[in-house]
Amino acid sequence: MNQVQDLISIPITSVQTWISLRYTAIRDMITSPRDVASLRARNSELEAEVASLQREVITLQEQITEAEILSALLSYARNEPDNRYIAVEVIGSDTSSFLRSIWINGGSDDGLAYGMPVVTEQGLIGRLVEVRSSLSRIQMVTDPEMTVNVRLQNSRADGVLQAQINGEILVNLIPQDAELELEEIVLTSGLGGSYPADIPIGTVINIRKRDYELFQQASIEPNVDFEKLEIVLVITNFSALPVETTTE
């Protein structure tokens, strides 16, 4: 009987196995589109979560950067207790190749006035030459139309700082007998009443002196990176003498 049962069961088992394999294949074909759609939906959800997290990271990085800038500006303000400051955000720059100026989101409504000096913790930026109710324009020391009376820290020589169209910043009218030094710090002198004294501007990187000329000249490297200004300080308690504005 066992032999008979084997003869009968083996073909039946083979047929059942064949049917089971085919059923499984057909079931997978039917259900796989649903699985793919589910996976695609889940993938879209994960991509949305990643994009949201990336935005949060960018926001946090910007907040950290702004906090670092404000901390540096606050430290500078504390070291200069004689001055009062308003921190304002840079919102734009002039597109003209002949003007070197930036726009800030503060104006007369915030207590800003024409001629106020503008600085960062690194040094002098320039001064306000156009003030509206909620925004103002700063003429920077890199503008060829701007002049600043300066003093070289070690030699105590006075001069006049003026930027060139090619971007070079020169100190002119330095007395011929002054003993200048490379890397000497250049500060505002306070002469002329346009700026407070002793605001750093840059350092001497080149000296041009000819015996037959009345004055010598120095080229400087500014402390401030004028291409990366985000927040600046306006000195509000300094009354500058009237300044001339450029005509746009």
C-alpha positions as a printed Julia matrix, in Angstrom:
248×3 Matrix{Float64}:
  0.0     0.0     0.0
  2.88    2.35    0.71
  4.14    1.98   -2.8
  0.69    2.75   -4.16
  0.37    5.81   -1.93
  3.75    7.06   -3.1
  2.74    6.61   -6.71
 -0.38    8.69   -6.1
  1.02   11.35   -3.69
  4.17   12.24   -5.6
  2.37   13.51   -8.73
 -0.21   15.27   -6.57
  2.54   16.98   -4.56
  4.27   18.07   -7.73
  1.08   19.53   -9.08
  0.37   21.34   -5.79
  3.89   22.75   -5.74
  3.54   23.96   -9.34
  0.16   25.57   -8.56
  1.54   27.2    -5.37
  4.49   28.73   -7.21
  2.26   30.06   -9.94
 -0.2    31.47   -7.38
  2.59   33.2    -5.51
  3.89   34.74   -8.72
  0.42   35.93   -9.73
 -0.2    37.37   -6.22
  3.11   39.24   -6.3
  2.25   40.7    -9.69
 -1.08   41.94   -8.37
  0.19   43.36   -5.07
  3.53   44.8    -6.25
  2.04   47.98   -7.78
  0.46   48.76   -4.41
  3.8    48.18   -2.68
  5.64   50.41   -5.17
  3.05   53.17   -4.74
  3.38   52.87   -0.96
  7.16   53.06   -1.17
  6.98   56.09   -3.43
  4.62   57.84   -1.03
  6.91   57.08    1.9
  9.92   58.26   -0.07
  8.16   61.56   -0.79
  7.38   61.96    2.91
 11.01   61.36    3.84
 12.24   63.81    1.19
  9.88   66.46    2.57
 11.18   65.81    6.1
 14.79   66.1     4.91
 14.05   69.39    3.11
 12.37   70.74    6.26
 15.35   69.74    8.4
 17.73   71.35    5.9
 15.77   74.61    6.12
 15.92   74.45    9.91
 19.7    73.91    9.79
 20.14   76.89    7.45
 17.99   79.06    9.73
 19.98   78.02   12.79
 23.27   78.67   10.99
 22.08   82.16   10.04
 20.99   82.82   13.62
 24.38   81.68   14.92
 26.19   83.93   12.42
 24.03   86.92   13.34
 24.55   86.25   17.05
 28.33   86.14   16.54
 28.27   89.44   14.63
 26.1    91.12   17.27
 28.33   89.78   20.04
 31.42   91.26   18.37
 29.66   94.59   17.84
 28.46   94.63   21.45
 31.99   93.97   22.67
 33.28   96.85   20.53
 30.56   99.19   21.83
 31.41   98.31   25.43
 35.05   99.19   24.78
 33.98  102.62   23.48
 31.64  103.81   26.25
 31.8   107.46   25.19
 29.8   106.72   22.06
 26.18  105.66   21.62
 25.31  103.23   18.85
 22.42  101.84   16.87
 22.92   98.47   15.17
 21.33   98.32   11.72
 21.16   95.68    9.01
 22.68   96.14    5.57
 19.92   95.64    2.99
 21.56   96.57   -0.3
 24.41   98.22   -2.15
 24.75  100.72   -4.98
 25.03   99.17   -8.41
 27.05  102.03   -9.88
 30.72  101.22  -10.5
 31.63  104.8    -9.51
 29.8   104.85   -6.17
 30.75  102.81   -3.14
 27.77  102.93   -0.84
 25.39  100.61    0.96
 21.82  100.9     2.23
 20.7   100.1     5.77
 17.26   99.49    7.26
 17.32  102.46    9.63
 16.45  106.1     9.13
 15.22  109.28   10.76
 12.43  107.37   12.52
 15.19  105.48   14.38
 17.11  108.6    15.34
 19.63  108.5    12.5
 20.82  111.76   10.97
 22.89  113.02    8.08
 26.65  112.8     8.62
 26.69  110.19   11.4
 29.77  107.91   11.28
 29.31  104.18   10.71
 31.64  101.47   12.03
 31.96   97.77   12.77
 34.13   96.08   15.38
 36.87   96.0    12.7
 36.93   99.7    11.92
 35.46  102.57    9.95
 32.84  101.97    7.25
 31.92  105.55    6.29
 29.12  108.0     7.11
 25.47  108.62    6.4
 24.95  110.84    3.37
 21.28  110.17    2.7
 18.67  109.62    5.41
 15.03  108.79    4.82
 12.35  107.77    7.3
 13.16  104.06    7.41
 16.36  103.61    5.41
 19.66  105.39    4.85
 22.65  105.35    2.53
 26.21  105.04    3.76
 29.04  106.44    1.67
 31.95  104.1     2.37
 35.61  105.0     2.66
 36.17  102.95   -0.52
 34.25  105.59   -2.51
 36.66  107.74   -4.58
 34.53  110.79   -3.69
 35.18  110.26    0.03
 38.13  111.75    1.93
 39.04  111.06    5.57
 41.6   112.86    7.72
 43.81  110.21    9.26
 46.81  109.75   11.51
 49.43  107.02   11.38
 49.71  105.52   14.83
 53.47  105.06   15.25
 54.88  107.98   13.27
 52.03  110.31   14.41
 51.97  111.73   10.88
 48.74  113.17    9.53
 47.41  112.55    6.05
 44.28  112.37    3.93
 42.82  109.02    2.97
 41.16  108.63   -0.41
 40.22  105.55   -2.43
 41.08  105.27   -6.1
 38.8   104.14   -8.91
 40.85  100.95   -9.23
 40.04  100.06   -5.6
 43.38  101.05   -4.09
 43.18  103.09   -0.87
 45.88  105.75   -0.46
 46.92  108.12    2.28
 48.13  111.33    0.65
 49.74  114.55    1.96
 51.95  112.77    4.49
 54.85  115.05    5.5
 58.1   114.13    3.78
 60.04  113.92    7.06
 57.66  111.4     8.67
 59.24  108.01    9.37
 56.55  105.62    8.17
 56.55  101.88    8.85
 55.0    98.97    7.02
 52.01   97.47    8.88
 51.6   100.74   10.74
 47.99  101.25   11.85
 46.0   104.05   10.24
 43.38  105.78   12.43
 40.95  108.64   12.01
 42.57  111.83   13.29
 39.41  113.71   14.22
 40.6   116.74   12.25
 37.93  118.43   10.17
 35.13  117.3    12.45
 33.78  114.55   10.19
 34.68  111.58   12.39
 35.64  110.86   15.99
 39.35  110.33   16.49
 41.09  106.96   16.79
 38.76  104.77   14.74
 40.95  102.16   13.01
 40.81  102.0     9.22
 43.65   99.75    8.08
 47.38   99.12    7.95
 50.16  100.42    5.71
 51.21   97.91    3.05
 53.3   100.15    0.77
 55.18  103.44    1.12
 55.94  105.75   -1.8
 58.55  108.4    -1.06
 60.51  110.55   -3.51
 63.09  113.08   -2.33
 62.01  115.74   -4.82
 58.35  115.73   -3.71
 56.83  117.69   -0.82
 54.8   114.79    0.51
 54.96  111.04    0.65
 52.18  108.54    0.09
 51.11  105.24    1.64
 48.88  102.47    0.38
 46.78  100.71    3.0
 44.9    97.47    3.46
 41.53   98.15    5.12
 40.55   96.17    8.2
 36.96   95.81    7.03
 35.85   93.38    4.33
 33.4    95.71    2.58
 31.96   92.88    0.49
 30.67   90.98    3.54
 28.91   93.63    5.6
 25.71   92.4     7.24
 25.22   94.49   10.4
 26.89   97.83   11.17
 26.91  100.36   14.02
 25.9   103.98   13.57
 27.45  106.4    16.1
 24.45  108.52   17.07
 25.96  110.98   19.56
 28.6   112.42   17.24
 27.73  115.7    15.55
 29.66  115.86   12.31
 30.21  119.0    10.27
 28.11  119.21    7.08
 29.23  116.8     4.38
 28.77  116.98    0.65
 26.73  114.3    -1.01
 27.37  112.81   -4.38
 24.8   113.36   -7.1
 23.2   110.22   -8.5
